[in-house]
Amino acid sequence: MRITPITGTIGAELSGLDLKQPISEDLEQALRAALDTHLVLVIKDQFLDAAQHRLLSEVFGKPMVNPYAPGKAPHPEMTHVIKEADDAAGVFGGGWHTDLSFFDQPPNGSVLCALEVPPFGGDTLFSNQQAAWDGLAAPLREILNERKLIHVGKPYGIKWAPPIEEQSMKGSSLRNDPDADRERFHPAVLTHPVTNRRALYLNPTYTLRLEGMSEEESRPILDALFQHTTQPEYCCRLRWSEGMVAIWDNFSTQHYAVNDYYGYRREMRRTAFSGYSISDYSPH
């Protein structure tokens, strides 16, 4: 396995691999170590079927079902992210976010396989939240250190639901769930259990307010943080090709699906895994 960094901050392309073949214990360890270091891994030209996709996910943890976008039998743990060529709506996963951070136990990573991609566009941006913590001004560090943030599932609930469904996959994702409005408290800063790198854990899609503060009081602090955490210096941009696989650490990154390919179809297949719980990343 060869590892080539994508940027100086985040991401690496792996080559010399055929993930359709059985994955040895040594390769499992090497893949986990690469993810711990680079946070986003890219492997081109794999063309995995659903069973191979699941086996790759199991290298990192137990695949979990997304109740808001479950897959069809026999693989409910696999969400097919599809946007048809004539769909003028927003894209599923548009806007900076960390997957399902409003869950009591969010997934700590994901594996995404490209099944059909447009000839251009449809890229995905990733931002390194460890680097964002390293670069954070001292006054903001003091505010966030040992503090929790409140996350809610705005798009999936009732209280903050948009008046009109504006994103694609209208028939495949669930909405209007009152439990998505329930506040979940997670540490603002997580510590990686292997590398001990600290990372901000927040995102504009699901983070509502700071513990002990109202939404109104939290807004200027959160806006400053959201702007800081997605600076270009912390980011990489993946251009997809058919058969490509991407794996990311959901507790140390944010990502953004770019909606710039109207007129072309795009289909991706995603699993999320729960190898670590959020408490494994929390201060002990």
C-alpha positions as CSV (number, residue, x, y, z in Angstrom):
1,M,0.0,0.0,0.0
2,R,1.3,3.4,-1.0
3,I,0.1,6.6,0.8
4,T,0.2,9.9,-1.0
5,P,-1.0,13.0,0.9
6,I,-3.7,15.0,-0.9
7,T,-2.9,18.3,0.9
8,G,-0.6,19.4,3.6
9,T,-3.4,19.3,6.1
10,I,-5.9,16.5,5.3
11,G,-6.5,13.5,3.1
12,A,-4.4,10.8,1.5
13,E,-4.8,8.7,-1.6
14,L,-4.0,5.0,-1.2
15,S,-2.7,3.0,-4.1
16,G,-1.6,-0.6,-4.8
17,L,-4.8,-2.0,-3.3
18,D,-7.5,-4.3,-4.5
19,L,-10.3,-4.1,-1.9
20,K,-12.4,-6.7,-3.8
21,Q,-9.9,-9.3,-2.4
22,P,-10.0,-10.5,1.2
23,I,-8.5,-7.9,3.6
24,S,-5.7,-9.3,5.7
25,E,-5.2,-8.4,9.4
26,D,-2.1,-6.5,8.5
27,L,-3.9,-4.5,5.9
28,E,-6.7,-3.8,8.4
29,Q,-4.2,-2.3,10.8
30,A,-2.6,-0.3,8.0
31,L,-5.9,1.1,6.9
32,R,-6.9,2.1,10.4
33,A,-3.5,3.7,11.0
34,A,-3.8,5.7,7.8
35,L,-7.3,6.9,8.7
36,D,-6.0,8.0,12.2
37,T,-3.3,10.0,10.6
38,H,-4.9,11.5,7.5
39,L,-8.6,11.5,8.5
40,V,-9.8,11.1,4.9
41,L,-8.7,8.2,2.6
42,V,-9.3,7.9,-1.1
43,I,-8.9,4.6,-3.1
44,K,-9.6,4.8,-6.8
45,D,-10.9,2.1,-9.2
46,Q,-12.2,-0.4,-6.7
47,F,-15.8,-0.9,-8.0
48,L,-17.0,-2.7,-4.8
49,D,-20.3,-4.5,-4.7
50,A,-22.5,-4.2,-1.6
51,A,-21.0,-7.2,0.2
52,Q,-17.4,-5.9,-0.4
53,H,-18.4,-2.4,0.7
54,R,-19.8,-3.8,4.0
55,L,-16.6,-5.9,4.6
56,L,-14.5,-2.7,4.1
57,S,-16.7,-0.8,6.6
58,E,-16.2,-3.6,9.1
59,V,-12.5,-3.0,9.1
60,F,-13.3,0.3,11.0
61,G,-16.3,-0.6,13.0
62,K,-19.8,-2.0,13.0
63,P,-22.0,-0.7,10.1
64,M,-25.0,1.2,11.5
65,V,-28.4,1.9,9.9
66,N,-29.3,5.6,9.4
67,P,-33.0,5.7,10.5
68,Y,-33.5,8.9,8.4
69,A,-32.2,7.4,5.2
70,P,-32.2,3.6,5.5
71,G,-31.2,1.4,2.6
72,K,-33.3,-1.3,1.1
73,A,-33.1,-5.0,2.1
74,P,-30.9,-6.9,2.3
75,H,-28.6,-3.9,3.2
76,P,-30.5,-1.4,5.3
77,E,-27.1,-0.1,6.5
78,M,-26.4,1.2,3.0
79,T,-27.8,4.6,2.0
80,H,-28.0,5.2,-1.7
81,V,-27.4,8.9,-2.3
82,I,-29.0,9.6,-5.7
83,K,-29.6,12.8,-7.6
84,E,-31.3,12.4,-10.9
85,A,-30.3,14.5,-13.9
86,D,-33.5,16.5,-14.0
87,D,-33.6,17.2,-10.2
88,A,-33.2,20.9,-9.7
89,A,-33.4,20.7,-5.9
90,G,-30.5,21.0,-3.4
91,V,-28.2,18.1,-2.9
92,F,-28.4,15.6,-0.1
93,G,-25.5,16.5,2.3
94,G,-25.2,20.0,1.0
95,G,-23.8,22.5,3.5
96,W,-21.0,21.9,6.0
97,H,-21.9,19.2,8.4
98,T,-20.7,16.2,10.5
99,D,-22.9,13.2,9.9
100,L,-25.7,12.7,12.4
101,S,-24.0,14.7,15.2
102,F,-27.4,15.1,16.8
103,F,-27.6,11.3,17.6
104,D,-26.9,10.2,21.2
105,Q,-24.1,8.0,19.6
106,P,-23.2,9.5,16.2
107,P,-21.2,7.4,13.7
108,N,-17.5,7.9,14.0
109,G,-16.8,7.4,10.3
110,S,-18.2,6.5,6.9
111,V,-17.3,4.7,3.7
112,L,-18.7,6.2,0.4
113,C,-18.5,4.4,-2.9
114,A,-19.0,6.2,-6.2
115,L,-21.4,4.2,-8.5
116,E,-22.2,6.9,-11.1
117,V,-20.7,10.3,-11.3
118,P,-21.2,13.3,-13.6
119,P,-18.5,14.2,-16.1
120,F,-17.7,17.2,-13.9
121,G,-18.9,18.6,-10.6
122,G,-20.3,16.8,-7.6
123,D,-17.1,17.1,-5.6
124,T,-17.0,16.7,-1.8
125,L,-15.1,19.1,0.4
126,F,-13.6,17.9,3.8
127,S,-12.2,20.1,6.6
128,N,-9.8,19.0,9.3
129,Q,-11.2,19.9,12.6
130,Q,-8.0,18.9,14.4
131,A,-6.2,21.6,12.4
132,A,-9.1,24.0,13.2
133,W,-8.6,23.5,16.9
134,D,-4.8,24.0,16.6
135,G,-5.4,27.3,14.8
136,L,-8.2,28.6,17.1
137,A,-7.6,31.8,19.0
138,A,-7.0,31.5,22.7
139,P,-10.2,33.3,23.8
140,L,-12.4,30.9,21.8
141,R,-10.4,27.9,23.2
142,E,-11.1,29.1,26.7
143,I,-14.9,29.3,25.9
144,L,-15.0,25.8,24.4
145,N,-12.6,23.9,26.6
146,E,-14.4,21.5,28.9
147,R,-17.8,22.8,27.5
148,K,-20.6,21.0,25.7
149,L,-22.5,22.0,22.6
150,I,-26.1,21.2,21.9
151,H,-27.0,19.4,18.6
152,V,-30.4,19.0,17.1
153,G,-31.5,17.3,13.9
154,K,-32.9,20.4,12.3
155,P,-33.8,19.0,8.8
156,Y,-35.4,15.9,10.2
157,G,-37.5,17.4,13.0
158,I,-40.4,19.7,13.2
159,K,-39.3,22.9,15.1
160,W,-36.6,23.9,12.6
161,A,-37.8,22.0,9.5
162,P,-37.7,24.1,6.3
163,P,-41.2,25.1,5.1
164,I,-40.5,23.5,1.7
165,E,-38.3,20.4,1.2
166,E,-35.5,21.8,-0.9
167,Q,-33.0,18.9,-1.2
168,S,-33.0,15.8,-3.4
169,M,-34.0,12.3,-2.2
170,K,-37.4,13.5,-1.0
171,G,-38.9,10.0,-1.1
172,S,-35.9,8.3,0.5
173,S,-35.3,10.3,3.6
174,L,-37.6,10.7,6.6
175,R,-38.8,14.0,8.0
176,N,-41.0,15.5,10.7
177,D,-39.7,13.3,13.6
178,P,-40.2,15.1,16.9
179,D,-37.3,13.1,18.4
180,A,-34.9,14.9,16.0
181,D,-35.7,18.1,17.9
182,R,-34.5,16.7,21.2
183,E,-31.3,18.4,22.4
184,R,-28.2,16.2,22.6
185,F,-25.1,17.4,24.5
186,H,-21.7,16.6,23.1
187,P,-18.2,17.9,24.1
188,A,-17.1,20.9,22.0
189,V,-13.6,19.4,21.7
190,L,-12.9,15.7,21.2
191,T,-9.5,13.9,21.8
192,H,-8.6,11.2,19.3
193,P,-8.1,7.9,21.3
194,V,-5.0,6.9,19.3
195,T,-3.2,10.1,18.2
196,N,-4.4,12.3,21.1
197,R,-5.0,15.1,18.6
198,R,-7.8,17.4,19.8
199,A,-10.6,18.4,17.3
200,L,-13.5,20.7,17.3
201,Y,-16.8,18.9,17.2
202,L,-19.4,21.2,15.8
203,N,-21.1,22.1,12.5
204,P,-23.6,24.6,11.2
205,T,-26.2,22.0,10.1
206,Y,-26.8,20.5,13.6
207,T,-25.1,22.6,16.3
208,L,-27.7,24.8,18.0
209,R,-26.1,26.6,21.0
210,L,-23.5,26.4,23.7
211,E,-24.2,24.8,27.0
212,G,-25.4,27.5,29.5
213,M,-26.2,30.0,26.7
214,S,-29.3,30.7,24.7
215,E,-29.4,30.4,20.9
216,E,-29.2,34.2,20.6
217,E,-26.2,34.4,22.9
218,S,-24.5,31.5,21.1
219,R,-25.0,32.8,17.6
220,P,-22.0,35.2,17.3
221,I,-19.6,32.6,18.8
222,L,-20.9,29.8,16.6
223,D,-20.8,32.0,13.5
224,A,-17.2,32.8,14.2
225,L,-16.4,29.2,14.8
226,F,-18.2,28.0,11.6
227,Q,-16.2,30.5,9.5
228,H,-12.9,29.5,11.2
229,T,-13.4,25.7,10.8
230,T,-13.8,25.7,7.0
231,Q,-10.8,27.9,6.0
232,P,-9.2,26.6,2.8
233,E,-6.0,25.8,4.6
234,Y,-7.9,23.1,6.6
235,C,-9.6,21.6,3.5
236,C,-9.3,19.2,0.7
237,R,-11.6,18.8,-2.3
238,L,-12.3,15.3,-3.7
239,R,-13.1,14.9,-7.4
240,W,-15.0,11.7,-7.8
241,S,-14.5,9.0,-10.4
242,E,-16.6,5.8,-10.8
243,G,-15.4,3.0,-8.6
244,M,-13.7,5.4,-6.2
245,V,-14.0,4.8,-2.4
246,A,-13.6,7.5,0.3
247,I,-13.4,6.8,4.0
248,W,-13.4,9.5,6.7
249,D,-13.2,10.1,10.4
250,N,-16.5,11.7,11.3
251,F,-15.3,12.9,14.7
252,S,-12.4,14.9,13.3
253,T,-13.8,16.3,10.1
254,Q,-16.7,18.2,8.5
255,H,-17.7,17.7,4.9
256,Y,-19.8,19.4,2.2
257,A,-21.4,18.0,-1.0
258,V,-21.2,20.4,-3.9
259,N,-24.3,20.9,-5.9
260,D,-23.1,21.9,-9.4
261,Y,-24.0,19.1,-11.8
262,Y,-27.6,19.7,-12.8
263,G,-28.3,17.8,-16.0
264,Y,-26.3,14.7,-14.9
265,R,-27.1,11.8,-12.7
266,R,-25.0,11.0,-9.6
267,E,-25.3,7.9,-7.4
268,M,-23.2,7.1,-4.3
269,R,-23.5,4.2,-1.8
270,R,-22.7,5.0,1.8
271,T,-22.2,3.1,5.1
272,A,-21.5,4.7,8.5
273,F,-19.7,2.7,11.2
274,S,-19.5,2.9,14.9
275,G,-16.0,1.7,15.8
276,Y,-15.6,4.2,18.6
277,S,-18.2,5.9,20.7
278,I,-18.1,9.6,21.3
279,S,-17.1,8.9,24.8
280,D,-13.9,7.3,23.5
281,Y,-13.0,10.7,22.1
282,S,-14.0,12.6,25.2
283,P,-11.8,13.7,28.0
284,H,-11.5,11.1,30.8
